[in-house]
């Protein structure tokens, strides 16, 4: 399974305090790791139709930020923060923006987000799986009948 964010990425958002994470980890061992794995899997599921997933480290910054924002909100809710608090409102806005970013990245028709497979991918290259026709022919649909007649020596039937 992929993990697109680390605890440090989640903490860098400023939504959760170290005390919150310590409390959660004490009460629910490995909760951060499990939540990051679940959110990363859910993002993979959303992006699978457009991109070759899972992505390879180092991950796109937008992907890391979106994963971290969704994880931070889930952990804050798990912690039991007051729903009317400003911290929850800020986390919810970040969560909604991250979900919108993932939806836009998954939208191949109108989406403006295009992810690179890794940060070291050459400029202009993307993680979009580009397909091509498996076969190509300029022959008419009746060409096979002409070939069959030639093989039979000009005899039909």
N, C-alpha and C positions, 0 to 999 in steps of 0.2 A: 504494500500500500504506500501511497505517496504521502508526504507531509510537507506542505508548501510553506509552513511558517514554524518558527521556533517560539519558545517561551519569551525570548528576548524581543522578537518581533511583536508579540502581543503586548508586552510591557512598554515598548517604545511608543505605542499609541497614546499612552497616558490615561487610559480609561480605568485600568485595574491597578491597584496598589500592590506592593509586595506582600503586605499583610493579607490581602484578599486571596492571593495565590497560595500563600502558606496555609491559610485556613482551609481552602478548598482541597489542597493536596493532602492535608492531614485527615480531613474528613472523608475524602474520596480519592484514594491513592491513584496516581497516574491520570487524573481527570484531564489535565491539560493535554497530555499526549494523545489520549483517546479522543478528545474533542477535536484536536487538530487533524487527526487521521480521518474522522468522520466527515468533517467539513471539506477536507481535501478530496475525499472520495466523492462527495456530493458535487463538488466543482468539476471533477473529472467527468462525472456522469453528464453534467450539463454541457461541457465543452467537447465531448467525444465525437459528436457528429461533424464538427468542423476541424478539430485539431487531432493530431496524433498524441494521445495521452497514455500514460502519465508523462508529464514533462520531465526533463533531465535537469539536475542541479548544475549550475546556479540558476534559480528560477527568476522569471520576469518580476520586476519590482511591483508592478500592478497586481500580479497574482499573489504575491506575498502579502501586500497590504490588504487586499480583499479578504484573503483567508484570515489574517490576523484580526480584522475588524469583526468578522462574523464570529470568530472564536471568542473574542473579548466580550461581545454582547451575550453570547450563550453562557459564558462563565459568570458574568455579572448577574444574569437571571438565576443561575444555579446558586450563586452566593446568597440570593434573597434580598437584593437591593430594593429600596422603596421605588415603586413604579412612577411616583410623581417627582422623584428627585431629578436634579439637573444632570447628574452623572449618567443616569439611565437614559435621559432624553438625548444626551450627546452620543451615547453608545448606540442608541436606536437609530439616530441619523446616520452614523458611520456604518452601521449594519445595513440599512436600507440602500445607502450609496454603494456599498460593496456588492450587494445583491444585484443592483441595477447594472453595475460594471460587468459582472459575470454574465448577465443576460445579454448585454450589448456585445460582449466578446463572443458569445455563442451565436449571435444573430449574423448569419452569413450574407443576408440580403441587405440590411440597412445598418448593421453594426459598424462603428468606426474604430473599434478596438481590434488590433491584430497582434497577436502574441508571437514572440520569437521562441524557438525551441530552447535555447540557452542564451545567457547574456553574451557569450562569446561567438554567437552566430553572426556571420557577416551581415553588414547593413543591407537591407532590402530583402533578405531571406526571412521567411516566416515559418511557423510550425504547421501551417495549413497543409493537409495531405492533398497533393495535387494528383488527380487521376488522369488517365488518358485512355482512349479507346484501345481495346485489346486487339482489334483487327481493323484493317482498312482495305477497301477495294474500290476501284473506279469502274468495275465491270457492271454492265446492266444486269437486271434481275434475270434476264433470259440468256445470258452468256453461257451458263452451264449446259443449256440445251444445244447450243451451237458446238460446244466442245464434244458433247456426246455424239453428235452427228459426225463430226470429224473422226472420232475414234472408230466409229462403225464403218468408215470408208464411204461416207455420203449416203448411206442407206438409213432410212428412217423406218423402223418397225420390223 
